[in-house]
Amino acid sequence: MSLQDAWNSVKSVGLDVAESLTPVLKTSKFRETGVLTPDEFVLAGDHLVSTCPTWKWAAGEKEKLKSYLPKEKQFLITKSVPCHRRCKDIEYNNAFEKLVDDEDGDGGWVDTHHGSEKVEENVEVAEEVVSDESDDEALDMEDMNLEDEDLVVPVQKMDDSIKKTRTYDLSITYDKYYQTPRLWLTGYNEEGLPLKKDHIFEDLSQEHANKTVTFEQHSSLNSQQCSVHPCRHAEVMKKLIQTVQEGGRILEVHEYILVFLKFIQAVIPTIEYDFTKSFHL
């Protein structure tokens, strides 16, 4: 065990004790401090599930049920999320980067897709132009003079043409101590076998990996998982709430997890989870 892992382990035990002693937040402080009550977490989770059907509520292990959450809504989960590229293989256009929070000079959080919706709109327009370019009548299959054997694709050839990729199971729990959502992830290689820690780090932004990512016992499952530590989530959310307000709209509490997933993308930019592309800050 490395020195960093040992420190993370000690810190995790200390935070578990602190969480057990922390009273459940009853009064909403969403706009003032960027935190959530358990009821607001459920409200935001319900909105995520209705907006992004790939996400589901889960109950978790019976011995780990949290009394301040509904039994059937202990945490959110989405499975088999594709991850086609490693972080080192991607290069960002810094025109799409926006520093969200750097008040303490510690680097802050970076929105790596800020403004990219304009590119998406241009792509959609381009696709429409291409689809309308030709008015020629479609070629009938009978005019192609194909033999039956030409229509048969060997199974082995089909298997070779399917591109296998890493996948991740992502879950979101409520952290009672920090009073914010917390993201957990478990990765699998191209053959469906669990990824080792070093391989998971290949899919994490190195700018954030050594600061905010730890491997700990999942709060609702009996497994060690990679987690994005929630110590700065509230202050980032508070900053984003202010940014949205300055832009002329009000961020409602039910949208919290959608925004949460947007800034978490800075940590896991190549894991293609669903947080709705119709939502932009």
C-alpha positions, 0 to 999 in steps of 0.5 A: 500500500502506497503512502497516499493509499494509507492516508486515504484509508485513514481519512475515510475512517475518520469521515465515516465517524464524522458522518455518523455524528453529523445530524441529517440536514432538514432545512434547504440551503441549496442556494446559500451553500450549494448543499442538499437535504436528503429529500432534495437529493431524492427530488433531484434523483427523480428528475434525473431518472425521468430525464435520463432513462439510463439511470435507475434508483437502487436499494443496495445492501439491507445492512447499509440502508440509510434511514433518512432515504426511502428504502427503494431510493438509496442511490442512483445507478447506470450500468455498462456505460461505454468508454472508448478512449483513454484520457491521454488520447484526447486533446481538448480545444481550450476554446471549450474550456471554462474554469468554474472555480479557482478562488483558492488558487488550487486549480478549480474545476474545468468545464471541458465542454463549455460552448460545445453545444454550438458545434453540436448544432452545426453538426446537426445542420450539416447532417440535414444538408447531407441528407437532402443533397440527393433526390435520386430514387433509391436503388432497388435490391432486385436491380443489384443482381446479388446472389443469395451467398452474397447476402450471407455474412460469416459469423466470425467476420461479424464478431471481428467487426464489432468494436469492443470497449471498456464499460463502467457502472456509475452510481450516485449516493448521498453523502450525509457529512458533505450533504452533496451527491457523491459519484462512484465507478467500477470499470470493466475491460473489453472482455467484461472483467473488472479493471484494476486500479491502474487501468481505471486511472487511465480513464480519469483526468490526471489534473483531478485524479490525484486530488479528488479521486479515492478508492473506498468502500461503497456506502451502499454496496459491499465493494471497494470502488473508485469515488470522486471525493465530495469535499468541494462539490458544494462550493462548486455547485454554489458557484455554478448556481451564481453563474447560471443566475448571472446568465439570466435564469434560475437554477432549480433544486431538481436540476442539481444532479444534472449540473453535478454530472456536468461538472463531474465530466471534467474528472471522467471526460471519456466515460460517455454517461447520460446527463442530457445534452439538452441541458447547458449552463 
